[in-house]
């Protein structure tokens, strides 16, 4: 997996126009969802109550692969850490509440060692 903690805090946002600094966007029936850097979310007056840390799984993950999301989310769920998984073309990205980031990274490192 080779998990790496991104030092940038992120915020999941909804509403407003597309933001040029968005890491990811998704068009849902209810409107535009974006993942913005904390400072950009603050400037756009979004809710900042749940800043997230991003852990990048630097292994190249196949779009048709099975089990990685379940293993990661399951390991974090076992210790009560919520996570949001975002699969991109090259890597998977794990978003956890910012305060849980060090513990989540340690758990993913242990999971990698046991694989």
ABEGO torsion letter per residue (X at the ends): XGBBBBABBBBBBBEEBBBAABABBBBBAAEBBBBBBAAAAAAAGBBAABBBBBBBBABBBBAABBGAAAAAAAAAAAAGBBBBBBBBAABBBBBBBAAAAAAAAAAAAAAAAAX
